[in-house]
Amino acid sequence: MSNQHFDIKAAEELINPARRKKVQPEMVVELLALSGNEKIIDLGAGNGFFTLPIAESTMERVVAVDIQDEMLGMLDDRAKEQNIKNIDRMKSRVESLTFPDGQFQRAVAAFVLPEVDGIERTLREIKRVLSNEGQLLILEWEESESDDGPPMDQRIHSERMMKYIQDEGFHAQLGHLSGDIYYISAEK
């Protein structure tokens, strides 16, 4: 994939109210089917667009992983502003997590997989840190022309992503949040 990182200068765009109309964090929380006691990892958490509403939906810890210190700092500031205290931040590549096997009941990988170095290896690593009944929720831009979103070379077609997921042994279901954005809910 592209192995490029999100431009920190555009970080404010991630929490722009117009983005909430296209990608509703509440729908992501709903897709995670949380009961309130799941330990969750948000991979490529950025400045916390999904992390914060997820953390509000569980009493357990939410681990926000991002490769950029600046993004994690913004997430920390936003969590403090909203008085959310169950978020742990970790600087790490998504491809090589330093958690024990089976540590999390849920994992979210939103708009990050085109940036990793090896999707197959990354999916194996995510699967490793998920518990036996764990769920991975992927959100990505469909590989189709649109006015919004990243350039075409930074998108992965939903059918191709489903193949990656199934090849790693996940049981997956594909859906769309909008015409441009799909999700895959995958169980271990």
C-alpha positions as CSV (number, residue, x, y, z in Angstrom):
1,M,0.0,0.0,0.0
2,S,1.0,3.6,0.1
3,N,2.8,3.5,3.5
4,Q,2.2,7.3,3.8
5,H,0.9,8.8,7.0
6,F,-1.9,11.3,7.4
7,D,-0.8,14.9,7.1
8,I,-0.9,16.4,10.6
9,K,-1.7,19.8,9.0
10,A,-5.1,18.4,8.0
11,A,-5.9,17.0,11.5
12,E,-8.7,19.6,12.2
13,E,-10.6,18.3,9.1
14,L,-10.9,14.9,10.9
15,I,-13.2,16.5,13.6
16,N,-15.0,18.9,11.2
17,P,-18.8,18.8,11.9
18,A,-19.4,18.2,8.1
19,R,-17.4,14.9,8.5
20,R,-19.8,13.8,11.2
21,K,-22.6,13.8,8.6
22,K,-20.8,11.4,6.3
23,V,-19.1,9.3,8.9
24,Q,-21.2,9.1,12.1
25,P,-19.2,7.9,15.1
26,E,-22.5,6.8,16.7
27,M,-23.0,4.3,13.9
28,V,-19.6,3.0,14.5
29,V,-20.4,2.5,18.2
30,E,-23.6,0.7,17.1
31,L,-21.8,-1.6,14.7
32,L,-19.4,-2.6,17.6
33,A,-22.4,-3.9,19.5
34,L,-20.9,-2.8,22.8
35,S,-22.3,-4.1,26.1
36,G,-20.1,-1.7,28.1
37,N,-17.4,-4.0,29.4
38,E,-15.3,-4.6,26.3
39,K,-11.6,-3.6,26.1
40,I,-11.2,-1.9,22.7
41,I,-8.2,-0.9,20.5
42,D,-8.6,1.9,18.0
43,L,-5.9,1.5,15.4
44,G,-4.8,4.6,13.6
45,A,-6.8,6.6,16.2
46,G,-5.6,10.0,15.0
47,N,-7.0,12.8,17.1
48,G,-9.8,10.7,18.5
49,F,-12.8,11.1,16.1
50,F,-13.9,7.5,16.9
51,T,-11.9,6.9,20.1
52,L,-13.8,9.4,22.2
53,P,-17.4,8.2,21.5
54,I,-16.2,4.6,21.8
55,A,-14.6,5.4,25.2
56,E,-17.9,6.9,26.4
57,S,-19.6,3.6,25.5
58,T,-17.5,1.3,27.6
59,M,-16.4,1.2,31.2
60,E,-13.2,-0.7,30.2
61,R,-10.0,0.8,28.7
62,V,-9.8,2.0,25.1
63,V,-6.3,1.9,23.7
64,A,-5.7,4.5,21.0
65,V,-2.8,3.5,18.7
66,D,-1.2,6.0,16.3
67,I,2.2,6.4,14.7
68,Q,2.2,10.2,15.2
69,D,2.8,11.8,18.6
70,E,1.1,15.0,17.5
71,M,-2.2,13.1,16.8
72,L,-2.0,11.3,20.1
73,G,-1.4,14.7,21.8
74,M,-4.5,16.1,20.1
75,L,-6.5,13.1,21.3
76,D,-5.3,13.6,24.8
77,D,-6.3,17.3,24.8
78,R,-9.8,16.4,23.4
79,A,-10.2,13.7,26.0
80,K,-9.3,16.1,28.8
81,E,-11.8,18.7,27.4
82,Q,-14.6,16.1,27.5
83,N,-13.4,14.6,30.8
84,I,-13.0,11.1,29.3
85,K,-10.5,9.2,31.4
86,N,-10.6,5.6,30.1
87,I,-8.3,6.1,27.1
88,D,-4.7,4.9,27.0
89,R,-2.5,6.2,24.2
90,M,0.2,4.3,22.5
91,K,2.6,5.3,19.8
92,S,3.0,2.3,17.5
93,R,2.7,1.0,14.0
94,V,-0.4,-1.0,13.4
95,E,1.6,-3.8,11.9
96,S,3.6,-4.5,15.0
97,L,1.6,-4.2,18.2
98,T,3.2,-5.0,21.6
99,F,0.1,-6.4,23.3
100,P,-0.4,-10.0,24.5
101,D,-2.5,-12.4,22.5
102,G,-6.3,-12.1,23.0
103,Q,-6.1,-8.7,24.8
104,F,-9.0,-7.0,23.2
105,Q,-12.7,-7.8,22.5
106,R,-13.0,-5.2,19.8
107,A,-10.7,-3.5,17.3
108,V,-11.4,-0.6,15.1
109,A,-9.3,0.2,12.0
110,A,-10.8,3.3,10.4
111,F,-9.2,4.7,7.3
112,V,-5.8,3.4,8.2
113,L,-5.2,0.1,6.3
114,P,-4.0,1.9,3.1
115,E,-1.2,3.4,5.1
116,V,0.2,0.1,6.6
117,D,3.2,-1.8,5.4
118,G,1.5,-5.1,4.4
119,I,-2.3,-5.5,4.9
120,E,-2.0,-9.3,5.4
121,R,0.6,-9.0,8.1
122,T,-1.4,-6.2,9.8
123,L,-4.6,-8.3,9.8
124,R,-2.8,-11.2,11.3
125,E,-1.4,-8.9,14.0
126,I,-4.9,-7.5,14.7
127,K,-6.3,-11.0,14.8
128,R,-3.6,-12.0,17.3
129,V,-4.5,-9.3,19.8
130,L,-8.3,-10.0,19.6
131,S,-9.9,-12.4,22.0
132,N,-11.5,-15.7,20.6
133,E,-14.9,-14.0,20.1
134,G,-13.3,-10.7,19.1
135,Q,-14.6,-8.3,16.5
136,L,-12.7,-6.2,14.0
137,L,-14.5,-3.2,12.5
138,I,-12.9,-1.7,9.4
139,L,-14.0,1.5,7.7
140,E,-12.5,2.6,4.4
141,W,-13.2,4.7,1.4
142,E,-14.6,2.8,-1.6
143,E,-12.3,2.7,-4.6
144,S,-14.4,4.9,-6.7
145,E,-14.3,8.5,-7.9
146,S,-15.8,10.9,-5.4
147,D,-15.4,14.6,-4.5
148,D,-14.5,13.6,-0.9
149,G,-11.8,11.4,0.6
150,P,-8.2,10.5,-0.4
151,P,-6.8,10.0,-3.8
152,M,-7.6,6.7,-5.6
153,D,-4.1,5.2,-4.9
154,Q,-4.9,5.4,-1.2
155,R,-8.2,3.5,-1.4
156,I,-8.9,-0.3,-1.3
157,H,-11.9,-1.7,-3.0
158,S,-14.4,-3.3,-0.7
159,E,-14.3,-6.7,-2.5
160,R,-10.5,-6.7,-2.3
161,M,-10.6,-5.9,1.4
162,M,-13.2,-8.7,2.0
163,K,-10.8,-11.1,0.3
164,Y,-7.9,-10.0,2.6
165,I,-10.2,-10.4,5.6
166,Q,-11.5,-13.8,4.6
167,D,-8.0,-15.0,3.6
168,E,-6.9,-14.4,7.2
169,G,-9.7,-16.5,8.6
170,F,-12.2,-13.9,9.7
171,H,-16.0,-14.3,9.2
172,A,-17.0,-11.0,7.6
173,Q,-20.0,-8.9,6.6
174,L,-19.8,-6.0,4.3
175,G,-22.0,-2.9,4.5
176,H,-21.9,0.8,3.6
177,L,-22.1,3.9,5.8
178,S,-22.6,6.0,2.6
179,G,-22.0,5.6,-1.1
180,D,-18.3,6.4,-0.6
181,I,-17.5,4.6,2.7
182,Y,-17.9,0.9,3.5
183,Y,-17.5,-1.1,6.6
184,I,-16.5,-4.6,7.2
185,S,-17.5,-6.3,10.5
186,A,-15.2,-9.3,10.9
187,E,-15.3,-11.9,13.7
188,K,-12.4,-14.1,14.7
